[in-house]
Amino acid sequence: MTQTETPGRAALDQWYCLNPLEVVPQGGSQNTLLGQTLTVRRKGSDFTVAATNRALPHLAAFGHLWTTLGDPGTGLPAIPEAAEPDRTHVPCGGVTVRASGLRIVENFLDMAHFPFVHTNILGSEPHTEVFNYRCEIRRDVDEVWATDCTFVQPKAALSATDAIDIQYMYRVARPLVVMLYKTSPSAPDRWDVICLFVQPLAPDLCRAHTMMFLIDDTSAQRDLIGFQQVIFLQDRIILENQRPRLLPLEPRMETPTRADASSIAYRRWLKEKGFIYGTTQGPKGRAA
């Protein structure tokens, strides 16, 4: 399969994020999903989404507009924290990245790069070790989870005042929907939730939408958004220089380490699903 060919059923039968609701303009606008041009129309709080003269299903959830080109069979994953009334909802907008959307998710799962890419924010030298953590494919819910993750972070969140040991959990609920649960500096007995909703524009091009549900009633919205965008733009530099841009599913193409347990589980899960849009197959890096 080449990059211009139609995605397989596993890619078509997913819900994908298009935009934060607040930035969808009144009237009409165009968007792109899996290589297809979409028309999005808005009248007040009502939306329609269409592709090539056919109406598409759509949802408004977690502050974003979602659609599908196929038949997902289920709704979006539950994020109970989004409904908790004392949380600050922070839509951080979308960032276009010249890389496979699956690469974006895998980078999101990777703690080893914190000290080197997010120096003095999410990590620092000499605290570079990724401690052992648990990772599993939870068959009852068909999700990938990484738990018992710990990392020393100089500035874990905008509200953090000192370096602290941060507890993490990662949850990959869909191939391109992933959540990070992390220690909240404002409420140590609860989790802040950072969601990454990835919109695949083409096999090697995507738009990453970040949404946060935080325990933070003191920080200004613009400062929370700015803090998260600094982190993501640091990631984008690395992601756009990775080769291949597509995610290798062939084990011989990249050598994992102990810290890559979540990546290994994620790739295995994708292969089981037959989700190969945005991946390479074989050592020659043929696009799938």
C-alpha positions as CSV (number, residue, x, y, z in Angstrom):
1,M,0.0,0.0,0.0
2,T,1.3,3.5,-0.8
3,Q,0.7,6.7,1.1
4,T,-2.0,7.8,-1.4
5,E,-4.1,4.7,-1.2
6,T,-7.3,4.3,0.9
7,P,-6.8,3.4,4.5
8,G,-7.9,-0.1,5.7
9,R,-11.0,-0.8,7.7
10,A,-9.1,-0.6,11.0
11,A,-8.3,3.1,10.3
12,L,-11.6,4.0,8.8
13,D,-13.6,2.6,11.7
14,Q,-12.4,5.1,14.3
15,W,-13.6,8.3,15.8
16,Y,-11.2,11.2,15.1
17,C,-10.9,14.6,16.6
18,L,-11.2,17.5,14.1
19,N,-11.0,20.7,16.1
20,P,-11.8,22.3,19.4
21,L,-15.5,23.4,19.3
22,E,-14.6,27.0,20.1
23,V,-12.5,27.4,16.9
24,V,-15.0,25.9,14.4
25,P,-16.2,29.0,12.5
26,Q,-19.8,29.8,11.9
27,G,-20.7,28.9,8.4
28,G,-18.5,26.5,6.5
29,S,-14.9,25.4,6.6
30,Q,-12.7,22.6,5.2
31,N,-10.7,20.0,7.0
32,T,-8.8,16.8,6.2
33,L,-8.9,13.3,7.5
34,L,-7.1,10.2,6.2
35,G,-6.4,12.0,3.0
36,Q,-10.0,13.0,2.3
37,T,-11.3,16.6,2.2
38,L,-14.1,17.2,4.7
39,T,-16.6,20.1,4.8
40,V,-17.6,21.2,8.3
41,R,-20.6,23.5,8.7
42,R,-21.8,25.2,11.8
43,K,-24.9,27.1,12.7
44,G,-25.0,28.2,16.3
45,S,-24.2,25.1,18.3
46,D,-25.3,22.7,15.5
47,F,-22.7,21.0,13.3
48,T,-22.6,18.9,10.1
49,V,-19.6,17.1,8.6
50,A,-19.5,15.8,5.0
51,A,-17.0,14.1,2.7
52,T,-17.6,13.8,-1.1
53,N,-21.3,14.5,-1.0
54,R,-22.1,12.1,1.9
55,A,-22.9,13.2,5.4
56,L,-20.7,11.8,8.2
57,P,-21.5,10.9,11.8
58,H,-20.2,13.4,14.2
59,L,-20.0,14.0,18.0
60,A,-19.2,16.9,20.2
61,A,-17.3,15.6,23.2
62,F,-14.4,16.7,25.5
63,G,-14.6,20.2,24.0
64,H,-13.9,19.0,20.5
65,L,-15.7,18.0,17.3
66,W,-15.3,14.3,16.2
67,T,-16.2,12.4,13.1
68,T,-15.6,9.0,11.4
69,L,-15.2,7.8,7.8
70,G,-16.4,4.3,8.7
71,D,-18.4,2.5,11.4
72,P,-16.6,2.5,14.7
73,G,-19.2,0.3,16.4
74,T,-18.7,2.1,19.7
75,G,-18.6,5.6,21.0
76,L,-15.7,7.5,22.4
77,P,-13.8,6.2,25.5
78,A,-15.0,7.5,28.8
79,I,-13.0,10.2,30.6
80,P,-14.9,10.6,33.9
81,E,-12.6,13.4,35.0
82,A,-14.0,15.6,32.3
83,A,-17.3,15.7,34.2
84,E,-15.8,16.6,37.6
85,P,-17.0,20.2,38.3
86,D,-13.9,21.5,40.1
87,R,-11.6,20.8,37.2
88,T,-10.2,23.4,34.8
89,H,-10.8,22.5,31.2
90,V,-7.9,23.6,29.0
91,P,-8.1,23.1,25.2
92,C,-4.6,23.7,23.9
93,G,-5.4,23.8,20.2
94,G,-4.0,21.7,17.4
95,V,-0.4,21.5,16.2
96,T,0.4,20.1,12.7
97,V,3.4,17.7,12.7
98,R,5.1,16.2,9.7
99,A,5.1,12.6,11.1
100,S,2.8,9.7,11.4
101,G,0.1,10.1,14.0
102,L,1.2,6.9,15.6
103,R,4.7,8.3,16.1
104,I,3.1,11.2,18.1
105,V,1.3,8.7,20.4
106,E,4.5,6.7,20.9
107,N,6.5,9.8,21.7
108,F,3.8,10.8,24.2
109,L,4.3,7.4,26.0
110,D,8.1,7.8,26.1
111,M,9.6,9.0,29.5
112,A,13.2,8.4,28.5
113,H,13.3,11.7,26.4
114,F,12.2,13.9,29.3
115,P,15.7,15.0,30.5
116,F,17.1,15.6,27.0
117,V,14.1,17.2,25.2
118,H,12.3,18.9,28.1
119,T,15.3,19.8,30.1
120,N,14.6,21.5,33.5
121,I,10.9,21.1,32.9
122,L,9.9,17.4,32.7
123,G,13.4,16.0,33.4
124,S,17.0,16.9,34.0
125,E,20.4,15.4,34.3
126,P,21.6,13.4,36.2
127,H,18.0,12.1,36.8
128,T,17.8,10.2,33.5
129,E,16.8,6.7,34.7
130,V,13.4,5.3,33.7
131,F,12.4,3.1,36.6
132,N,10.7,-0.2,36.0
133,Y,6.9,0.2,35.4
134,R,4.1,-2.1,34.5
135,C,2.6,-2.2,31.0
136,E,-0.2,-4.4,29.7
137,I,-2.9,-4.8,27.1
138,R,-6.1,-4.9,29.1
139,R,-8.2,-7.3,27.1
140,D,-11.5,-6.6,28.9
141,V,-11.5,-3.0,27.7
142,D,-9.1,-3.4,24.7
143,E,-6.7,-0.6,25.9
144,V,-3.0,-0.4,26.5
145,W,-2.1,0.8,30.0
146,A,1.3,1.7,31.6
147,T,1.1,2.1,35.4
148,D,3.5,2.5,38.3
149,C,5.5,5.1,36.3
150,T,7.7,7.4,38.3
151,F,10.0,10.3,37.2
152,V,11.8,13.1,39.0
153,Q,10.6,16.4,37.4
154,P,11.9,19.9,38.0
155,K,8.6,21.6,36.8
156,A,6.0,18.9,36.5
157,A,3.1,21.4,36.0
158,L,2.6,25.2,35.8
159,S,1.4,25.1,39.5
160,A,4.5,23.1,40.7
161,T,7.0,25.1,42.8
162,D,9.7,22.5,43.4
163,A,11.0,19.4,41.8
164,I,8.9,16.4,42.8
165,D,8.6,12.7,42.1
166,I,5.7,12.4,39.7
167,Q,3.5,9.4,39.4
168,Y,2.2,8.6,35.9
169,M,-0.3,6.4,34.3
170,Y,-0.7,6.1,30.5
171,R,-3.9,4.9,28.8
172,V,-4.1,4.3,25.1
173,A,-7.8,4.0,24.6
174,R,-7.8,4.1,20.8
175,P,-4.9,3.9,18.3
176,L,-4.8,7.7,18.1
177,V,-6.4,8.6,21.5
178,V,-4.2,8.6,24.5
179,M,-4.4,9.9,28.1
180,L,-1.8,10.7,30.7
181,Y,-2.8,10.7,34.3
182,K,-0.2,12.4,36.5
183,T,0.2,13.5,40.1
184,S,-1.5,16.9,40.6
185,P,0.7,19.4,42.6
186,S,-2.5,21.0,43.8
187,A,-4.2,17.8,45.0
188,P,-1.7,14.9,45.6
189,D,-4.5,12.4,46.1
190,R,-6.0,13.0,42.6
191,W,-4.7,12.9,39.0
192,D,-4.4,15.7,36.5
193,V,-5.4,14.4,33.1
194,I,-3.8,15.3,29.8
195,C,-5.4,14.0,26.6
196,L,-3.9,13.7,23.2
197,F,-6.3,13.4,20.3
198,V,-4.5,12.8,17.0
199,Q,-6.0,13.6,13.6
200,P,-4.3,11.7,10.8
201,L,-4.2,14.0,7.7
202,A,-2.0,11.6,5.7
203,P,0.2,8.6,6.6
204,D,3.1,10.9,7.4
205,L,1.2,14.1,8.5
206,C,-1.1,14.7,11.4
207,R,-2.5,17.3,13.7
208,A,-2.2,16.8,17.4
209,H,-5.0,18.2,19.6
210,T,-4.3,18.5,23.4
211,M,-7.0,18.8,26.0
212,M,-6.3,19.0,29.8
213,F,-8.6,18.4,32.8
214,L,-6.6,19.9,35.7
215,I,-7.0,20.5,39.4
216,D,-5.7,24.1,39.2
217,D,-8.0,27.0,40.1
218,T,-5.2,29.6,40.4
219,S,-3.3,29.6,37.0
220,A,-4.6,31.7,34.1
221,Q,-5.9,29.8,31.1
222,R,-3.4,31.4,28.7
223,D,-0.5,30.4,31.0
224,L,-1.7,26.8,31.2
225,I,-2.0,26.6,27.4
226,G,1.4,28.3,26.9
227,F,3.1,25.8,29.3
228,Q,1.7,22.8,27.4
229,Q,2.5,24.3,24.0
230,V,6.1,24.9,24.9
231,I,6.4,21.2,25.8
232,F,4.7,20.0,22.6
233,L,6.7,22.3,20.3
234,Q,9.9,20.8,21.8
235,D,8.6,17.4,20.9
236,R,7.7,18.5,17.4
237,I,11.3,19.3,16.6
238,I,12.3,15.8,17.5
239,L,9.4,14.1,15.8
240,E,9.9,15.9,12.5
241,N,13.5,14.8,12.4
242,Q,12.8,11.1,13.1
243,R,13.4,8.6,10.3
244,P,11.4,6.9,9.1
245,R,8.4,9.3,9.6
246,L,6.1,6.3,9.6
247,L,6.0,4.0,12.6
248,P,7.9,0.7,12.1
249,L,5.9,-2.4,13.1
250,E,8.7,-4.7,11.9
251,P,10.8,-5.5,15.1
252,R,14.1,-5.6,13.2
253,M,13.9,-1.9,12.2
254,E,14.4,-0.4,15.7
255,T,15.9,-1.9,18.8
256,P,13.9,-1.3,22.0
257,T,15.2,-1.0,25.5
258,R,13.8,-1.8,28.9
259,A,12.2,1.7,29.0
260,D,10.3,1.0,25.8
261,A,7.8,-1.5,27.3
262,S,4.8,0.8,26.5
263,S,6.0,1.2,22.9
264,I,6.4,-2.5,22.5
265,A,2.9,-3.2,23.8
266,Y,1.4,-0.4,21.7
267,R,3.0,-1.7,18.5
268,R,1.8,-5.3,19.2
269,W,-1.7,-4.0,19.9
270,L,-1.7,-2.1,16.6
271,K,-0.6,-5.2,14.7
272,E,-3.4,-7.2,16.4
273,K,-5.9,-4.7,15.2
274,G,-4.6,-4.5,11.7
275,F,-4.1,-0.7,12.2
276,I,-1.3,-0.1,9.7
277,Y,-2.1,3.4,8.4
278,G,0.9,5.5,9.1
279,T,3.3,2.5,9.6
280,T,6.1,0.9,7.6
281,Q,6.2,-2.7,6.7
282,G,9.5,-4.5,6.3
283,P,13.1,-3.2,6.3
284,K,12.7,-1.1,3.2
285,G,10.3,1.2,5.0
286,R,7.4,0.7,2.5
287,A,4.4,2.8,3.5
288,A,1.3,1.1,4.7
